[in-house]
Structures are given as structure tokens and as C-alpha cells.
Amino acid sequence: METRKEVRIKKNIRILIKDDRGSYPAQVTSISKSGMSIKTDVVFPTYKVLHVIIKIDQKMIPIKGCVRWAYEPPDDAEDQQYQMGLSLQNPPPEYIRHYEKLATAMYGSP
């Protein structure tokens, strides 16, 4: 089984996703240095470039991300939100520092 290159941190963070059609609230379920897993009421196609706004240390930080995978729950699922994986494109230093701080607190190192 292949292991991940980066530590994933389970974290619930509210974010805002923006694209050319509008803005949509979403919930981060886990983060890594170069990506995040999110839940939202809107599904986006694979490889769609999105703009994510995340609050870090009381500051709104914009990050560009690309949808790498998307999961649509079956009709009878209790949780009807879509799940998606975003690959972050050049995450800003504030995001990297935030991730490393969380990883160090949880695991001793990022």
C-alpha cells in the first residue's frame, strides 16, 4: 500500500470557495502541506481551478487550488454533501506555517 508523502491533519475549518459562477461555503475535513479535503453542497469537476479563502490567525488568506477528485454520495446516504480533494497551487507562507504548527503540535514534526 502506498503511503502519503505528507502528514494529513484532521481539522474542521470553514472556508469559502470562489469560481467564475459565485461563492460557496465549504468545510475542510483534513489538510496537508499541499492539499485539503473538503465537504460542500456544490460539486466541481475534476481539474477545475478554484479560489479558496481560509481564515488563519484572524486573517483571510486566499489560496488557489485544483480539484483532484470528487465524490458524490449515494441518494440514500445520511450525509448528502459532496467531498472533494484539492491540490493547492503555490500555497502562501501563512498557510504553510499554519500547517507546520498544527503538524508539530500533533506529531512532533510536519
PAZAPA-4460 file (N, C-alpha, C; in steps of 0.05 Angstrom, whole numbers, plus 32768, in hexadecimal, padded with zeros to 4 digits):
% residues 110
    n_x    n_y    n_z   ca_x   ca_y   ca_z    c_x    c_y    c_z   seq   type   mol
   8011   7FE9   8000   8000   8000   8000   8012   8019   8000     1      M     A
   800B   802C   7FEF   801A   8045   7FED   8014   8057   8005     2      E     A
   8028   8063   8010   8024   8076   8026   8025   8092   801B     3      T     A
   8018   80A4   802A   8018   80C0   8022   8033   80CD   8026     4      R     A
   8039   80E0   8015   8052   80EF   8017   8052   8102   802F     5      K     A
   803A   810C   8035   8037   8121   804A   8023   8117   805F     6      E     A
   8028   8120   8077   8015   811A   808D   7FFB   8129   8088     7      V     A
   7FE5   811B   808B   7FCB   8128   8089   7FC1   812D   80A5     8      R     A
   7FB5   8144   80A9   7FAB   814C   80C3   7F8D   814F   80C2     9      I     A
   7F7F   8140   80D2   7F62   8143   80D3   7F5B   815D   80E1    10      K     A
   7F4D   816E   80D3   7F47   8188   80DD   7F2D   8192   80D1    11      K     A
   7F1B   819C   80E0   7F02   81A8   80D6   7F06   81C6   80D5    12      N     A
   7F06   81D0   80BC   7F0A   81ED   80B8   7EF6   81F6   80A3    13      I     A
   7EE7   820B   80A9   7ED5   8216   8095   7EE5   8227   8081    14      R     A
   7EDF   8224   8068   7EEC   8233   8053   7ED7   823D   803F    15      I     A
   7EE0   824E   802D   7ECF   8257   8017   7EDD   8250   7FFD    16      L     A
   7ECE   8244   7FEB   7ED8   823D   7FD1   7ECD   8250   7FBD    17      I     A
   7EDE   825A   7FAB   7ED5   826C   7F96   7EDD   8261   7F7B    18      K     A
   7ECB   8264   7F67   7ED2   825E   7F4C   7EC4   8273   7F3A    19      D     A
   7EC3   826F   7F20   7EB8   8283   7F0E   7E9A   8285   7F10    20      D     A
   7E8D   8273   7F1F   7E6F   8274   7F22   7E66   827F   7F3C    21      R     A
   7E78   8281   7F51   7E6F   828C   7F6A   7E81   8283   7F81    22      G     A
   7E76   8286   7F9A   7E84   827E   7FB2   7E73   8269   7FC1    23      S     A
   7E81   8256   7FCD   7E73   8240   7FDA   7E81   8239   7FF5    24      Y     A
   7E71   8236   800A   7E7D   822D   8023   7E85   8210   8022    25      P     A
   7E9A   8209   8030   7EA3   81ED   8031   7EB0   81E8   804C    26      A     A
   7EB5   81CE   8051   7EC1   81C6   806A   7EDA   81B5   8064    27      Q     A
   7EF1   81BD   806E   7F09   81AD   806B   7F07   8196   807F    28      V     A
   7F0E   817E   8077   7F0E   8167   8089   7F2A   815E   8090    29      T     A
   7F3D   8163   807E   7F5A   815E   8084   7F6B   816F   8072    30      S     A
   7F84   8174   807C   7F97   8184   806C   7FB2   8176   806C    31      I     A
   7FC1   817D   8057   7FDD   8175   8056   7FEC   818E   804C    32      S     A
   8005   818C   8049   8015   81A3   8040   800C   81AC   8024    33      K     A
   8004   8199   8013   7FFE   81A0   7FF7   7FE1   819A   7FEF    34      S     A
   7FCF   8194   8002   7FB4   818E   7FFA   7FA1   818E   8011    35      G     A
   7F87   818C   800A   7F73   818A   801F   7F5B   817A   8015    36      M     A
   7F4E   816D   8027   7F35   815E   8021   7F1F   816F   802C    37      S     A
   7F0A   8173   801B   7EF4   8185   8023   7ED9   8177   801F    38      I     A
   7EC5   8182   802C   7EA9   817B   8028   7E9A   8194   8020    39      K     A
   7E88   8191   800D   7E78   81A8   8004   7E5E   819F   7FF8    40      T     A
   7E4C   81B2   7FF4   7E32   81AB   7FE7   7E33   81AD   7FC9    41      D     A
   7E4A   81B6   7FBF   7E4D   81BA   7FA2   7E65   81A8   7F99    42      V     A
   7E61   8199   7F83   7E76   8188   7F79   7E83   8197   7F61    43      V     A
   7E9D   8194   7F60   7EAC   81A1   7F4A   7EBA   818B   7F3A    44      F     A
   7EBE   818F   7F20   7ECB   817A   7F10   7EE9   8177   7F17    45      P     A
   7EF3   815F   7F12   7F10   815A   7F16   7F20   816D   7F05    46      T     A
   7F35   8178   7F10   7F48   818B   7F03   7F3D   81A7   7F02    47      Y     A
   7F26   81AD   7F0D   7F1C   81C8   7F0F   7F2D   81D8   7F22    48      K     A
   7F36   81EF   7F1A   7F46   8200   7F2C   7F33   8212   7F3C    49      V     A
   7F37   8212   7F56   7F26   8220   7F69   7F37   8233   7F7A    50      L     A
   7F2A   8247   7F85   7F37   8259   7F98   7F2B   8254   7FB3    51      H     A
   7F3C   824E   7FC6   7F33   8248   7FE2   7F3B   825F   7FF4    52      V     A
   7F28   8267   8005   7F2E   827B   8019   7F2D   826D   8034    53      I     A
   7F43   826D   8043   7F45   8260   805D   7F4E   8274   8071    54      I     A
   7F43   8272   8089   7F4B   8285   809F   7F61   8278   80AF    55      K     A
   7F78   8286   80B0   7F8F   827D   80C0   7F98   8294   80D1    56      I     A
   7F99   8290   80EB   7FA1   82A5   80FE   7F92   82BF   80F9    57      D     A
   7F78   82BE   80F7   7F67   82D5   80F3   7F6A   82E4   80D9    58      Q     A
   7F78   82D7   80C6   7F7C   82E4   80AC   7F71   82D1   8096    59      K     A
   7F63   82DD   8082   7F58   82CE   806C   7F6E   82C9   8057    60      M     A
   7F75   82B0   8052   7F8B   82A9   8040   7F7F   829C   8027    61      I     A
   7F85   82A7   800F   7F7C   829B   7FF6   7F91   8285   7FED    62      P     A
   7F86   826F   7FE4   7F97   8259   7FD9   7F8A   824F   7FC0    63      I     A
   7F99   824A   7FAB   7F8F   823E   7F93   7F93   8220   7F95    64      K     A
   7F7E   8211   7F8D   7F7F   81F4   7F8E   7F72   81E8   7F75    65      G     A
   7F79   81CF   7F70   7F6E   81C1   7F59   7F60   81A7   7F64    66      C     A
   7F48   81A2   7F5B   7F39   818A   7F63   7F47   8172   7F58    67      V     A
   7F4F   815F   7F69   7F5D   8147   7F60   7F4B   812F   7F60    68      R     A
   7F37   812F   7F72   7F23   811A   7F73   7F0A   8124   7F7F    69      W     A
   7EF3   8118   7F78   7EDA   8120   7F83   7EC9   8107   7F88    70      A     A
   7EBA   8107   7F9E   7EA9   80F1   7FA5   7E8D   80FB   7FAA    71      Y     A
   7E7A   80EE   7F9C   7E5E   80F5   7F9F   7E51   80DE   7FAF    72      E     A
   7E45   80E5   7FC6   7E39   80D0   7FD7   7E21   80C3   7FC9    73      P     A
   7E1C   80AA   7FCF   7E03   809D   7FC4   7DEA   80AB   7FCF    74      P     A
   7DD4   80A8   7FC2   7DBB   80B5   7FCA   7DB2   80AE   7FE6    75      D     A
   7DB9   8096   7FEF   7DAF   808E   800A   7DC3   8093   8020    76      D     A
   7DD9   80A1   801A   7DED   80A8   802E   7DE3   80BC   8042    77      A     A
   7DEA   80B9   805B   7DE2   80CC   806F   7DED   80E8   806A    78      E     A
   7E07   80E9   8064   7E14   8102   805E   7E14   8107   8040    79      D     A
   7E05   811A   8037   7E01   811F   801A   7E15   8134   800E    80      Q     A
   7E29   813C   801E   7E3D   814F   8013   7E51   8141   8001    81      Q     A
   7E5A   814F   7FED   7E6F   8145   7FDC   7E89   8147   7FEA    82      Y     A
   7E9C   8135   7FE3   7EB7   8136   7FEE   7ECA   813A   7FD7    83      Q     A
   7EDE   814B   7FDB   7EF2   8150   7FC6   7F0D   8152   7FD2    84      M     A
   7F21   814C   7FC2   7F3D   814F   7FC9   7F48   8166   7FB8    85      G     A
   7F55   8179   7FC4   7F61   8190   7FB6   7F7F   818E   7FB8    86      L     A
   7F8C   8191   7FA2   7FA9   8194   7FA2   7FAF   81B2   7FA1    87      S     A
   7FBD   81BC   7FB6   7FC2   81D9   7FB8   7FD9   81E1   7FA5    88      L     A
   7FD5   81F7   7F98   7FE9   8201   7F85   7FF8   8218   7F93    89      Q     A
   8011   8214   7F99   8022   8228   7FA6   8015   8233   7FBF    90      N     A
   8010   8222   7FD3   8003   822C   7FEB   8014   8242   7FF8    91      P     A
   8008   8257   8002   8017   826D   800D   8025   8265   8027    92      P     A
   803A   8275   802F   8049   826F   8047   8038   826D   8060    93      P     A
   8023   827D   8062   8012   827C   807A   8005   8260   807D    94      E     A
   7FFC   8255   8066   7FF0   823A   8067   8005   8225   806F    95      Y     A
   801C   8227   8063   8031   8213   8069   8039   8214   8087    96      I     A
   803C   822C   8091   8043   822F   80AE   802D   8224   80BF    97      R     A
   8014   8229   80B8   7FFD   821F   80C7   7FFD   8201   80C7    98      H     A
   8000   81F5   80B0   8001   81D8   80AD   8018   81CC   80BF    99      Y     A
   8030   81D8   80BC   8047   81CE   80CB   8043   81D0   80E9   100      E     A
   8036   81E6   80F2   8030   81E9   810F   801D   81D4   8118   101      K     A
   8008   81CE   8109   7FF5   81B9   8110   8003   819D   8110   102      L     A
   8013   8198   80FB   8020   817E   80F9   8034   817A   8111   103      A     A
   8042   818F   8118   8055   818D   812E   8046   8188   8149   104      T     A
   8030   8196   814C   8020   8192   8165   8015   8176   8167   105      A     A
   800D   816A   8150   8001   8150   8151   8015   8139   8150   106      M     A
   802A   813C   8140   803C   8126   813B   805A   812B   8142   107      Y     A
   8060   8144   814A   807B   814A   8150   808B   8155   8139   108      G     A
   8081   8151   8120   808F   815C   8109   807B   815C   80F2   109      S     A
   807E   816D   80DE   806C   816D   80C7   8071   8156   80B4   110      P     A
***
